[in-house]
Amino acid sequence: MSGLHWHEQAELGALNTLRLPCRARVLAEAADEAAILEAFARADALELPVYVLGGGSNVVLPPRIEGVVLRLAEAEVPGALEAGAVMIAAGCDWDGLVRRATAAGLWGIENLALIPGRVGAAPVQNIGAYGQELADCCVAVRAFDRQAGRFETMAAEDCGFAYRDSRFKREPGRWLITSVTLELASQGVPRLDYPTLREAVADEAAPTTPAAMAALVTRVRRERLPDPADAPNAGSFFENPVLDEQAAERLLASYPACPLRSAGNGMKVPAAWLIEQAGWRGRRMGAVGISERHALVLVHHGGGDGRDLLAVAEAIERDVHARFGIRLAREPVLLGW
């Protein structure tokens, strides 16, 4: 029995957290590597392009996709996680993995709690939050190389990880990630160096276990970021720009209160601060607005589509560049445009 489910003229509105309406020529759901090969073979026979969709939490979809949207079937997080290298299927829910790992007393991904999406998308963006990122504990990534037509297992050092970046992101359309191997540890130290977390525990005992750390991060994220179930969004829409020394000095000369942070290769300026200073927090343009709770979050209020969302993003980018001379980079992937 084939592990491939082939759906023609499929609606994808429920498969992206922005709830943007989108109709795909075909939605293909693959349960295993054989089904992935079958999906690409069928798409080739129909001369249709293939677009890979994960959990839909970091994408902007167009109203129509004339091609095959390939999605891996949902997978279960392993029931018994132990310290060491653990291989996780790409179709697993990321936050479900964090909750299961931290409940088992394992360190390594506790600061990445409540990030929406699936495990397979984590290496693409090199997801990160509150001073931790996937690259810190990634051992290997298994993926289908569409260019070579074969599956390949890559060590972390071959994945080109950087701030919110990887070779998978820099080579769009080439890779379909099928599993990620992480190194989880039974011993660890809470990472509280991020200002938001330090403020959250200023008047209380600091967490000492990975589960307590994940609970703190979850609480902070819920306080600061709107739930996609209530306010359809894709999380942080823009990356935090990293400035060189001269650009940082110019910015501070004009805006002494700008909260710059060292980023290793430069100074990181919060994109949310730039957007808020430009007056965009809480504004709305038709069906799309900027969250009152966080200036990095674009919300689809309903009745619009991807074109409306991108029009607002472009307006924000132009305004920030005109005011600060800084160009914002988007985090979500434009899929099928």
C-alpha positions as CSV (number, residue, x, y, z in Angstrom):
1,M,0.0,0.0,0.0
2,S,1.4,3.4,-1.1
3,G,2.3,5.9,1.6
4,L,1.4,8.8,-0.7
5,H,-2.0,10.6,-0.6
6,W,-2.7,12.7,-3.7
7,H,-5.3,15.5,-3.4
8,E,-6.2,17.6,-6.4
9,Q,-7.5,21.2,-6.2
10,A,-6.7,21.3,-2.4
11,E,-7.5,24.2,-0.1
12,L,-4.5,25.1,2.1
13,G,-6.1,27.8,4.2
14,A,-6.1,25.5,7.3
15,L,-2.5,24.4,6.7
16,N,-0.9,27.8,7.3
17,T,-1.0,29.7,10.6
18,L,-1.7,33.0,8.8
19,R,-4.9,31.4,7.5
20,L,-4.2,32.8,4.1
21,P,-6.5,31.3,1.4
22,C,-4.7,29.3,-1.2
23,R,-5.7,26.6,-3.6
24,A,-3.1,24.2,-4.8
25,R,-3.3,22.2,-8.0
26,V,-2.2,19.2,-6.0
27,L,-1.5,18.5,-2.3
28,A,0.6,15.4,-1.8
29,E,1.1,13.9,1.6
30,A,4.0,11.5,2.0
31,A,4.4,9.0,4.8
32,D,7.9,7.7,4.1
33,E,10.9,8.1,1.8
34,A,9.4,5.8,-0.9
35,A,6.3,8.0,-1.0
36,I,8.5,11.1,-1.4
37,L,10.2,9.5,-4.4
38,E,6.7,8.6,-5.8
39,A,5.5,12.2,-5.4
40,F,8.4,13.7,-7.3
41,A,8.0,11.1,-10.0
42,R,4.3,11.9,-10.4
43,A,5.0,15.6,-10.5
44,D,7.7,15.1,-13.1
45,A,5.3,13.1,-15.3
46,L,2.8,16.0,-15.0
47,E,5.5,18.6,-15.6
48,L,4.5,20.3,-12.4
49,P,6.9,22.1,-9.9
50,V,7.0,20.8,-6.4
51,Y,6.8,23.0,-3.3
52,V,7.5,21.7,0.2
53,L,5.2,22.7,3.0
54,G,5.9,21.9,6.6
55,G,3.7,23.0,9.5
56,G,2.8,26.2,7.7
57,S,4.0,28.4,10.6
58,N,6.7,30.2,8.7
59,V,5.3,30.7,5.2
60,V,3.3,33.2,3.1
61,L,1.1,31.5,0.6
62,P,-0.2,33.0,-2.7
63,P,-3.9,32.8,-3.6
64,R,-3.1,30.0,-6.1
65,I,-0.2,27.5,-6.5
66,E,0.0,25.8,-9.9
67,G,2.0,22.9,-8.8
68,V,2.4,20.1,-6.3
69,V,2.5,21.1,-2.6
70,L,4.4,18.2,-0.9
71,R,3.8,17.7,2.8
72,L,5.3,15.0,5.1
73,A,2.7,13.1,7.1
74,E,2.5,14.0,10.8
75,A,4.8,11.8,13.0
76,E,4.8,11.1,16.7
77,V,7.6,12.2,19.0
78,P,9.5,9.1,20.3
79,G,8.0,8.0,23.6
80,A,11.2,7.3,25.5
81,L,13.9,10.0,25.0
82,E,17.3,9.5,26.5
83,A,20.5,11.6,26.7
84,G,22.7,11.4,23.6
85,A,22.0,11.6,19.9
86,V,18.3,11.3,19.1
87,M,16.9,11.1,15.6
88,I,13.5,12.8,15.2
89,A,11.2,12.5,12.2
90,A,10.6,15.8,10.3
91,G,6.9,15.4,10.6
92,C,7.0,15.7,14.5
93,D,5.6,18.8,16.1
94,W,8.5,20.9,17.4
95,D,6.9,22.1,20.6
96,G,5.7,18.6,21.3
97,L,9.4,17.5,21.1
98,V,10.5,20.2,23.5
99,R,7.9,19.3,26.0
100,R,8.7,15.6,25.8
101,A,12.4,16.2,26.0
102,T,12.3,18.6,29.0
103,A,9.8,16.4,30.8
104,A,12.5,13.7,30.6
105,G,15.0,16.0,32.2
106,L,17.0,16.6,28.9
107,W,18.8,19.8,28.2
108,G,19.5,21.4,24.7
109,I,16.3,22.8,23.3
110,E,14.5,24.1,26.4
111,N,14.7,27.8,25.4
112,L,13.1,26.9,22.0
113,A,9.7,26.0,23.7
114,L,6.4,27.1,22.1
115,I,8.0,27.8,18.6
116,P,5.3,26.6,16.2
117,G,6.0,24.3,13.3
118,R,7.5,20.9,12.6
119,V,10.9,19.5,13.3
120,G,11.8,19.4,9.6
121,A,11.6,23.2,9.3
122,A,13.8,23.8,12.3
123,P,17.2,23.5,10.5
124,V,16.1,25.6,7.5
125,Q,15.7,28.7,9.6
126,N,18.1,27.5,12.2
127,I,15.3,28.4,14.7
128,G,16.4,30.4,17.7
129,A,15.0,32.2,20.7
130,Y,16.2,33.6,24.0
131,G,19.9,32.9,23.4
132,Q,19.6,29.4,22.1
133,E,19.4,28.1,18.5
134,L,19.0,24.7,16.8
135,A,22.7,24.7,15.7
136,D,23.7,24.5,19.4
137,C,22.6,20.8,19.6
138,C,22.1,19.6,16.0
139,V,24.2,16.6,15.1
140,A,23.0,15.7,11.6
141,V,20.2,16.3,9.1
142,R,18.8,13.8,6.7
143,A,17.3,15.2,3.5
144,F,16.3,14.4,0.0
145,D,18.5,16.2,-2.5
146,R,16.3,17.1,-5.4
147,Q,19.3,18.2,-7.5
148,A,21.0,14.8,-7.1
149,G,17.9,12.7,-6.8
150,R,19.0,10.9,-3.6
151,F,18.7,11.0,0.1
152,E,21.7,12.3,2.1
153,T,22.7,12.5,5.7
154,M,24.7,15.6,6.5
155,A,26.7,16.4,9.6
156,A,25.8,19.7,11.3
157,E,29.1,21.3,10.1
158,D,27.9,20.7,6.5
159,C,24.6,22.4,7.1
160,G,26.0,26.0,6.9
161,F,24.2,27.2,10.0
162,A,24.3,30.9,10.8
163,Y,21.9,33.4,12.5
164,R,18.5,32.4,11.2
165,D,20.1,30.8,8.2
166,S,21.4,27.5,6.8
167,R,22.4,26.0,3.5
168,F,18.8,24.7,3.2
169,K,17.6,28.3,3.3
170,R,20.3,29.5,0.9
171,E,19.5,26.7,-1.6
172,P,15.7,27.1,-1.8
173,G,13.8,24.3,-3.5
174,R,16.8,21.8,-3.4
175,W,16.3,20.0,-0.1
176,L,13.4,18.2,1.6
177,I,14.4,17.4,5.2
178,T,13.1,14.0,6.5
179,S,14.8,13.8,10.0
180,V,16.9,15.8,12.4
181,T,19.4,14.3,14.9
182,L,19.9,16.3,18.1
183,E,22.3,15.9,21.0
184,L,20.3,16.1,24.2
185,A,22.1,16.1,27.6
186,S,21.1,14.9,31.1
187,Q,23.2,17.7,32.6
188,G,22.9,21.4,31.8
189,V,22.8,25.0,33.0
190,P,19.8,27.3,32.5
191,R,20.5,30.0,29.9
192,L,19.1,33.2,31.4
193,D,21.5,35.7,29.7
194,Y,18.7,37.0,27.4
195,P,17.3,40.3,28.9
196,T,13.7,39.3,28.6
197,L,14.3,36.1,30.6
198,R,16.4,37.9,33.2
199,E,13.5,40.4,33.7
200,A,11.0,37.5,34.0
201,V,12.9,35.9,36.9
202,A,14.0,39.1,38.7
203,D,11.5,38.6,41.6
204,E,11.4,34.8,41.6
205,A,13.7,31.8,41.9
206,A,15.5,31.0,38.7
207,P,14.6,27.7,37.0
208,T,16.9,24.8,37.7
209,T,15.5,22.1,35.5
210,P,14.9,22.0,31.7
211,A,11.2,21.6,32.3
212,A,11.1,24.7,34.5
213,M,13.2,26.5,31.9
214,A,10.8,25.6,29.1
215,A,7.8,26.6,31.3
216,L,9.4,30.0,31.8
217,V,10.0,30.5,28.1
218,T,6.5,29.4,27.4
219,R,5.1,31.9,29.8
220,V,7.2,34.7,28.4
221,R,6.2,33.9,24.8
222,R,2.5,33.7,25.6
223,E,2.7,37.1,27.4
224,R,4.5,38.8,24.5
225,L,3.3,37.0,21.3
226,P,-0.3,36.5,20.1
227,D,-1.5,32.9,19.7
228,P,-2.0,32.0,16.0
229,A,-5.2,30.3,16.9
230,D,-6.7,33.6,18.0
231,A,-4.8,36.0,15.8
232,P,-3.5,34.3,12.6
233,N,0.2,35.0,12.3
234,A,3.6,33.6,11.4
235,G,5.4,34.6,14.5
236,S,8.3,37.1,14.0
237,F,8.0,38.4,10.5
238,F,11.4,40.2,10.3
239,E,14.9,39.2,11.4
240,N,16.9,41.4,13.8
241,P,19.4,43.3,11.6
242,V,23.1,42.9,12.5
243,L,25.1,46.1,12.0
244,D,28.8,46.6,11.6
245,E,30.6,48.9,14.0
246,Q,30.3,52.1,11.9
247,A,26.5,51.6,11.2
248,A,25.9,50.9,14.9
249,E,27.7,54.1,15.9
250,R,25.7,56.1,13.5
251,L,22.4,54.6,14.8
252,L,23.4,55.3,18.4
253,A,24.4,58.9,17.6
254,S,20.9,59.6,16.4
255,Y,19.0,57.2,18.8
256,P,21.0,56.9,22.0
257,A,18.3,54.7,23.6
258,C,18.4,52.1,20.9
259,P,18.9,48.7,22.6
260,L,21.8,47.3,20.7
261,R,23.3,43.9,21.7
262,S,26.5,42.2,20.7
263,A,26.0,39.5,18.0
264,G,29.6,38.2,17.6
265,N,30.1,39.5,14.1
266,G,28.5,42.9,14.8
267,M,25.7,44.6,16.8
268,K,22.2,43.3,16.7
269,V,19.3,45.9,16.7
270,P,15.8,44.6,17.5
271,A,13.7,44.8,14.4
272,A,10.7,45.3,16.8
273,W,12.2,48.4,18.2
274,L,12.8,49.9,14.7
275,I,9.2,49.1,13.6
276,E,7.7,50.5,16.8
277,Q,9.8,53.7,16.6
278,A,8.4,54.0,13.0
279,G,4.9,54.0,14.4
280,W,3.7,50.7,13.1
281,R,2.8,48.8,16.2
282,G,-1.0,48.3,16.4
283,R,-1.6,49.8,12.9
284,R,-3.9,48.1,10.5
285,M,-4.2,48.2,6.7
286,G,-7.4,46.5,5.6
287,A,-7.2,42.7,6.3
288,V,-3.7,42.9,7.8
289,G,-2.3,44.6,10.8
290,I,0.6,44.7,13.2
291,S,0.0,43.2,16.6
292,E,-0.6,45.5,19.6
293,R,1.4,43.0,21.6
294,H,4.5,42.8,19.5
295,A,5.7,44.9,16.6
296,L,7.3,41.9,14.8
297,V,4.0,40.1,14.4
298,L,1.9,40.7,11.3
299,V,-1.7,39.5,11.8
300,H,-4.2,38.4,9.2
301,H,-7.6,39.6,10.5
302,G,-9.5,37.7,7.7
303,G,-10.8,38.5,4.3
304,G,-7.4,39.1,2.8
305,D,-4.7,37.0,1.0
306,G,-1.0,36.8,0.7
307,R,-0.8,39.9,-1.6
308,D,-2.4,42.0,1.2
309,L,0.1,40.7,3.7
310,L,3.1,41.4,1.5
311,A,1.9,44.9,0.8
312,V,1.9,45.7,4.5
313,A,5.4,44.1,4.9
314,E,6.7,46.1,2.0
315,A,5.3,49.3,3.5
316,I,7.0,48.6,6.8
317,E,10.3,47.8,5.1
318,R,10.2,51.1,3.1
319,D,9.4,53.2,6.2
320,V,12.1,51.6,8.3
321,H,14.7,52.1,5.6
322,A,13.7,55.7,5.0
323,R,14.0,56.5,8.8
324,F,17.0,54.5,9.8
325,G,18.8,53.5,6.6
326,I,18.4,49.8,7.6
327,R,16.9,47.1,5.4
328,L,14.7,44.5,7.1
329,A,15.0,40.9,6.1
330,R,11.9,38.7,6.3
331,E,11.8,35.4,8.2
332,P,8.9,33.6,6.5
333,V,9.3,31.8,3.2
334,L,7.3,32.9,0.2
335,L,6.1,29.5,-1.1
336,G,4.8,29.1,-4.6
337,W,4.9,32.7,-5.7
